[in-house]
Amino acid sequence: MRGRGNVVIIGCGPAGLAAAEASIASGHRTFIASQNNEMSTQYGCQYLHAPIPGFESAPHTRVGYYLNGTPEQYRKKVYGAKWQGKVSPEDFVGEHEAWDIRETYEAMWHHLHSLANIEFVKIPVVKAGVLPAIIDRMQAVVVISTIPAMALCHVQKHRFNYHMIYSTGSVKREDTTTDDTIICDGTTDHEWYRNACVFGYRTIEWASKPNNGERIVAVPKPLVTDCDCYPGIHKIGRYGRWQKSYLVHQAYPDVMEILK
């Protein structure tokens, strides 16, 4: 069944599944293409700032978002003196609603696997010349990518500016007395610049690799790119657009707009 035309979503992380939910809601036969067809284990954010339509029943709470120091201090601590873009404490300090990204992601995964008009497809590592053949085989009328933009790039001179940060990842905690709190720190009081405790998980982030014995993951934070490879593919999500501060829940309305 092709419905209103086949849509291919590249990537099966939270943004990819939110995009697929929007595609299905728009009446399209949908393919989710990824290298391993497995659930993501490393989430790029700790929570959703708004629910994904159809999954509003996911656990939600109010989080307190605090900043030690000033946004300018925070900007310099995290990104150095040269970068002048907006930082998250400029938008989020105070209290706001948060929805559980893990339960939402798992619910979307099981929901999409239960549907008849969607197919999960394994694809090889994306390389120049391979992707068009894959898209043609799926008879796609629209292709949406949520994987890192550099994976689609086939021009060596294109730039991908990013800032490497270091994170514990999301660690399940037994003690939840400090839950629902995000502290950003621009001072020299702490090595870390962000300490988040939400829905029973803690994530600590540093601007330089700490030597404290914890298991640390290096994470590239996208800033900006001049890559224009595959202009016919819609790139969404923080890594798909290679754009800082893109929130996961925005993938759903973006895809609804694309498929109008």
N, C-alpha and C positions, 0 to 999 in steps of 0.2 A: 504493500500500500504506500503510495507516494504522497497522498494528502495534497497539501498546497505546495509541495516541493520539498526536496530533501535538504536538510541542514546538517552540516558537519561541525561539531564542536571538538576542537583539539585541546586535550587536557582534561583530566578527571579530578582535579582538586576542587576545593569549595567553589571557586569562581566558575569553573567548568560545569559543575553540576547545577549551579544556580542558572547559568546560561541555558543548559539543557531543559530545566524546568520551564523557563520562559518560552523556549522553542516548542515544547510539547503543548503548553497552554495556548500557543498561537496556532495550533493545528497542523504542525509540520512533522513529517517523518524525520526522525533525528538519529544521527550517528555520533557516538562519543568515541573519539580516536585517541589512544594513548599507547605508550610503549609497553606497559605491563598490566593494564586493566586491574589495578589494585587500589585500594583506598589509600589516600595520602596519610602519612603518619606525622608529618611536620607541618603544622598550621602556621601560616604567615601572620596571623593576628590571634589575639586571645579571645575575642568575642565579636559578635555582630552588632553594629550600631542601629540596625533595623531588621525586622524579621524578613525572611524570604516568603513571598506570598504562597499560601497553602501550608506554611509551617509556623504559623503564628503561635501555636501552642507550645513551642520549645520553651524550656525554662528561661525566665528573664528576671532581671534585678536592676536596681539602681547602683551604679558604681560612682565612687568618689574619685575625682581626677585632680591631683594636686601637683604644684610646682614649687620646688625649692630654688630660690634665685629668680632670675628674670628670663624671658624668652631669648633675649640676646645672649646671655650666658649659656643657656642650654644649646643654642644654635652653634656657638663656638666650641663647646665641649664635645658635641657629637660630630659636627661636620668640619670644624676648623674655621679659620678666619675668612676664607675666600668665599664660601658658599653663603648666599643671602636669601635663599628660599624660605618659605613658611615652614614652621615646625608645629607639631601636633599640639603642644600646650597653648598655642595661640588660638586654637579652635575649641579645645575640649575641657579646659579647666573648669571645675565645678562638678555638678552631678548630672548624669544622663543615663538613659535606659541602655541595657546591654542584654543581648540574647545569646544563648549558649551555642557557639559555633560547632562544637563536637556533636551534640545531639542533633542539631539541624543537618549537619553533613551526613551523619549516619542515616538519618531518616530519609534524606534525599536519595542516598545511595540505594537503600532498599526499595524505595518507591519507584525509582527509575528502572531498577532491575525487574520490577513486577509488571511493567508495561509491555504491550505487544508492538507498539509503533516506535520503539527505540532499540538500538543495537549498540553494544559495546564492541569496539574493534581494536585489535592490537595493530600497531604500525611500527615500522623500524625507526631508528634514529632519523630525524628529519634532516634531509640533505637536499642541496640544490638539485632539481630535476626529478626527485622522488615524489615530492608532495603533489605536484600537478597530476601525476598518474593516479595517486591515491584518491584525490578529489574527483577525478573523472570517473573512476571505478564506482564511486558512491553516488554518481549523478547528482552532485550537490548544486543547488541554486544559490546557497549562501554558505560561506565558511567563516567560522569564528574561532579565533585562537586565544587561549588563556595561558599558553606555555611561555617561558621567557622569550622575549622578542629576538634575542640574539640567536636562538635556535632556528629561526626562520631566515636569518640574514645570510646572504651569499656574496656580499661585497666587502672585501677585507678592510677598506678604508673607512667604513661606517664606525661611528663612535658610540659607545655605550658607557655613559658616565654613571658611576655608582659609588656608594660609600660602604666599605666593609665594616660590619659591626660583629660583635661576638655575643652569643646568647647561650643560656642554659637550655634553651628550648622550653617546652611546657612540661613541668614536673608536678605530678600528682602529690598532694600534701595531705597528711593526716590532720594537722592543726589548721583549722580554717577560721581562727579567731580574727585574722586580719584580712579576711576575704572581701572581695568587691572594692578593692582599693588599688589605684594606680598612682605611683609616686614618680614624678620626673625630677631629676636633680641636675641643675646647672652649676652647682657650687663645687668646691674642692673637698667637701665634707665626705663624699663617697667616691669610690672609683667608678661605680656603675652610674648610668644616666637614667635608667628606667627600671622600676621594680613593680611588677604587676601581679596581683593575686586576685583571680577571678574564677568563679565556679569551681573552686577547689584546686586550681592549678596555679603554680607560680612560674613566672618568666622573668629573668634578670638579664639586662643587656648592658654591654660595655662598648665604649668607642675604641678601645685598644684591648688586646688579649690579656686577660688577668692571669696572674700566677697564683691561683688560690686552691688548686687541686680539684676543682669542679670539672665535670664533663662539659666542654664548651664547643659550640658549633659556630663556625664562621658563616655569616649570612650577608650576601650582597644586597644593599638597599638601593633599588633603582632610583635614579634622579632624572635623567633625560637622554634621549638618543636622537640621532639624525637619520636613522635607518628608514628607508622607504621601500624595502623589498616586499614583494607580494602585495601591491596596493589594493588588490581585490579582496584580500582577507581582512576581515574586521578584527582588530586586536583590542581586547578588553582585559580588565583586571590589572592589578599593579604591575605584574611582570609581563603580561601581554602587551600593554601599552608602554612598558618601561617608564612608568610615571609614578612619582612619589605621591603618597597620601590617597591613592585610589582605594576605596573601601569595598569589601567583598560584596555586600548587599547591592551595590550599584550595578553589578553585572546583570541582574534580572531586568530592571527597567531599561538598561542600555540595549539589551537584546530585543525587548519588546519594541523599542523604537526602530531598531534595524529591520525588524520583520514586519513593520506596518505595511 
